[in-house]
Amino acid sequence: MSGVVVKNMSFKLGQTLTITGIPNSEATHFVINVGNSEDDLALHMNPRFDAHGDTRAVVCNSYHGGKWCEEHREGGFPFNQGEEFKINITFTKEQFLVALPDGLVIHFPNRQRDEKYKCIDFEGEVRIQSIEII
Protein backbone atom coordinates (compact mmCIF):
# COMPACT_ATOMS: atom_id res chain seq x y z
CA MET A 1 0.00 0.00 0.00
CA SER A 2 2.39 2.66 -1.23
CA GLY A 3 1.37 5.96 -2.75
CA VAL A 4 -1.89 5.96 -0.78
CA VAL A 5 -3.63 9.25 0.04
CA VAL A 6 -6.31 9.60 2.72
CA LYS A 7 -8.30 12.83 2.27
CA ASN A 8 -11.14 14.55 4.11
CA MET A 9 -10.27 12.97 7.42
CA SER A 10 -10.28 14.73 10.75
CA PHE A 11 -7.06 14.56 12.78
CA LYS A 12 -7.49 17.12 15.57
CA LEU A 13 -5.41 18.57 18.41
CA GLY A 14 -4.90 16.02 21.17
CA GLN A 15 -5.85 13.01 19.06
CA THR A 16 -3.39 10.21 18.32
CA LEU A 17 -2.78 8.81 14.86
CA THR A 18 -1.42 5.25 14.98
CA ILE A 19 0.20 3.83 11.87
CA THR A 20 1.32 0.21 11.53
CA GLY A 21 3.35 -0.90 8.54
CA ILE A 22 6.19 -2.98 7.17
CA PRO A 23 9.03 -1.52 5.09
CA ASN A 24 9.88 -3.69 2.07
CA SER A 25 12.77 -6.11 2.59
CA GLU A 26 15.02 -3.94 0.40
CA ALA A 27 13.53 -0.54 1.24
CA THR A 28 15.77 2.53 0.97
CA HIS A 29 13.19 4.89 2.55
CA PHE A 30 9.51 5.61 3.06
CA VAL A 31 7.44 8.71 3.80
CA ILE A 32 4.50 9.56 6.05
CA ASN A 33 2.93 12.98 5.38
CA VAL A 34 0.32 14.78 7.49
CA GLY A 35 -1.18 18.07 6.35
CA ASN A 36 -4.04 19.90 4.72
CA SER A 37 -3.31 18.58 1.23
CA GLU A 38 -0.62 16.70 -0.66
CA ASP A 39 1.08 20.07 -1.31
CA ASP A 40 0.68 21.53 2.20
CA LEU A 41 2.50 19.29 4.68
CA ALA A 42 2.66 20.06 8.38
CA LEU A 43 4.70 16.90 9.04
CA HIS A 44 6.81 15.07 6.47
CA MET A 45 8.44 12.10 8.19
CA ASN A 46 11.04 10.28 6.10
CA PRO A 47 12.77 7.23 7.65
CA ARG A 48 15.83 6.61 5.44
CA PHE A 49 17.58 3.26 5.46
CA ASP A 50 19.98 4.51 2.78
CA ALA A 51 18.63 7.43 0.74
CA HIS A 52 19.33 11.07 -0.07
CA GLY A 53 22.80 10.89 1.49
CA ASP A 54 21.52 9.59 4.83
CA THR A 55 21.97 6.14 6.36
CA ARG A 56 19.60 4.96 9.09
CA ALA A 57 18.16 8.41 9.84
CA VAL A 58 14.67 9.76 10.48
CA VAL A 59 14.32 13.13 8.77
CA CYS A 60 11.31 15.36 9.44
CA ASN A 61 10.31 18.51 7.62
CA SER A 62 7.31 20.55 6.49
CA TYR A 63 6.30 21.86 3.07
CA HIS A 64 4.31 25.07 2.79
CA GLY A 65 3.84 27.69 0.09
CA GLY A 66 5.74 25.60 -2.45
CA LYS A 67 8.88 25.43 -0.30
CA TRP A 68 10.56 22.95 2.02
CA CYS A 69 11.46 24.27 5.45
CA GLU A 70 14.49 23.33 7.56
CA GLU A 71 15.08 19.59 8.03
CA HIS A 72 14.92 18.19 11.55
CA ARG A 73 16.89 15.13 12.67
CA GLU A 74 16.50 13.71 16.14
CA GLY A 75 17.13 10.38 17.81
CA GLY A 76 17.96 6.92 16.56
CA PHE A 77 16.57 4.67 13.87
CA PRO A 78 14.28 1.89 15.20
CA PHE A 79 13.18 0.55 11.80
CA ASN A 80 14.23 -2.67 10.09
CA GLN A 81 13.53 -3.74 6.54
CA GLY A 82 10.84 -6.41 6.42
CA GLU A 83 9.82 -5.92 10.08
CA GLU A 84 6.56 -4.45 11.35
CA PHE A 85 6.60 -1.04 13.05
CA LYS A 86 4.04 1.04 14.91
CA ILE A 87 4.23 4.85 15.12
CA ASN A 88 1.97 7.09 17.25
CA ILE A 89 1.63 10.74 16.21
CA THR A 90 -0.03 13.30 18.48
CA PHE A 91 0.05 17.05 18.00
CA THR A 92 -0.43 20.21 19.99
CA LYS A 93 -0.59 23.79 18.76
CA GLU A 94 3.21 23.93 19.21
CA GLN A 95 4.53 20.52 18.13
CA PHE A 96 4.07 17.03 16.77
CA LEU A 97 5.06 14.23 19.14
CA VAL A 98 6.08 11.20 17.09
CA ALA A 99 6.51 8.08 19.24
CA LEU A 100 8.77 5.63 17.43
CA PRO A 101 8.75 1.83 17.87
CA ASP A 102 11.59 1.90 20.42
CA GLY A 103 9.76 4.42 22.65
CA LEU A 104 11.83 7.42 21.56
CA VAL A 105 9.69 10.51 20.93
CA ILE A 106 10.58 13.01 18.21
CA HIS A 107 9.50 16.59 18.98
CA PHE A 108 8.82 18.35 15.67
CA PRO A 109 7.39 21.89 15.57
CA ASN A 110 3.82 22.36 14.34
CA ARG A 111 4.98 25.16 12.06
CA GLN A 112 1.51 25.79 10.61
CA ARG A 113 -0.10 25.81 14.06
CA ASP A 114 -3.34 24.40 12.69
CA GLU A 115 -5.75 22.65 15.04
CA LYS A 116 -6.87 20.05 12.50
CA TYR A 117 -5.31 18.28 9.52
CA LYS A 118 -7.30 16.51 6.84
CA CYS A 119 -4.83 14.61 4.68
CA ILE A 120 -2.36 11.76 5.25
CA ASP A 121 -0.33 10.18 2.51
CA PHE A 122 2.24 7.43 2.30
CA GLU A 123 5.01 7.03 -0.24
CA GLY A 124 8.02 4.83 -0.79
CA GLU A 125 8.83 1.26 -0.06
CA VAL A 126 6.38 0.40 2.71
CA ARG A 127 3.17 -1.55 3.11
CA ILE A 128 0.78 0.24 5.49
CA GLN A 129 -1.29 -2.27 7.42
CA SER A 130 -3.47 0.00 9.54
CA ILE A 131 -4.30 3.62 10.28
CA GLU A 132 -6.27 4.61 13.37
CA ILE A 133 -7.17 7.98 14.89
CA ILE A 134 -8.30 8.07 18.52
N, C-alpha and C positions, 0 to 999 in steps of 0.2 A: 504494500500500500504506500507507494511513493508518489509524490506529486499530487497529493490529496489536499483539497481546500475545503474547509468547513466555514460557511458564511452564515450571517444572520443569527449567530448564537448570542448568548448573553453571559459574558464572563465579567463579573462585577467585583468591586472592592471587597476584600475580605473572603472571597470565595477561593477554593483551591481547585486547580486544574491538575488532574492526574493523568499522565501519559505512560502507557506501557508499550514497549516495542522491542524489536530485535534487529541490531545492525546486521547487514549481510556478512557472510563469512570472510569476504575480502573487501569490506567497506573501507573507503578512504575518509569519508565524512558523511554527516547528515545534518539536516537543518530543521529546527522547530521555530516557527514564526507566530507571534501573537500581535495583533494590531487591529486597526479599523478597516483595512483592506490589504490586498496583496502588495500595494505600493506605499503603505503607510504602516510601518512596523514599529511598535513600541518595544518589543523584545525579539531579537534575532539571536537564537542560540545555536551555535555551530560546533558540535563536538567533532574534532579533527583527529583521526587516527594518523594520517599522513597526507596532508593537503594544504595548499596555499602557503607553503614554507613552514608549517607547524607540524610537530609530531606529538601526539597524545596531549592535546590542549583543548580546553573548552573556551571558545571565543564568543563573547556576547557583544551585541551592538544594537543600534536602532537606525531606522531609515525613515526620513521625513523630508518633505519638500524636494524630493528628487535627489537627496544627498545622504550618504552614510555619515554617521557621527563617529566619535572616537571609540575604538575597540576597547573592550574590557576583558582582561584575563585574570582569573582568580582561582586558586585551589588546584586540586589534582585532576586526575582523569580516570574515573571509576567505570569506564565502559570497556567491553571486550567484544570483538567481532564474533557474531554467532551466538551471543549470550543475551538473555532477556534483561532489560532494565526497566526501572520505574522512576519517574521524575514527578515531583509535586511542585507546582508553581502557584504562588499566592502573591497578590500585590496590594500595596497601599498607595496612597497618593504620592508618596516619596520614592518607593522602590519596589522592584520585583524580588521575591525571595524564592530562589530556585533550589529545592532540596534534591541533591543528587543521590544515586543509589547507595553510596557509602556513608550517607548522613551529612556530608559537607553541604553547607548552604552558601550559594552565591548570592551576593547582594548587588543587584544591578539597578541603577536609577530609573525611575519611571519618568523619563524625560518629557513625555507628553502630558503627564499629570492627569490623564483621563480617569474617570471613575468606572468606565465600562469599555470593554473591547468586544468586537463582534466577528472577528475573523481569526482562524488558526490555519496555518498550512504547514505541510511537511514536504521536504525535498530530500534528495540524496538516496543513499544506499541503506535504507531502513524499512522494515515492515512494522507498521503501527498496528498493535493488537487491540488496544482499547483507549478511549478518551472518556473522561468523566469529570464533570464539574459539580462540586458540592458547596 
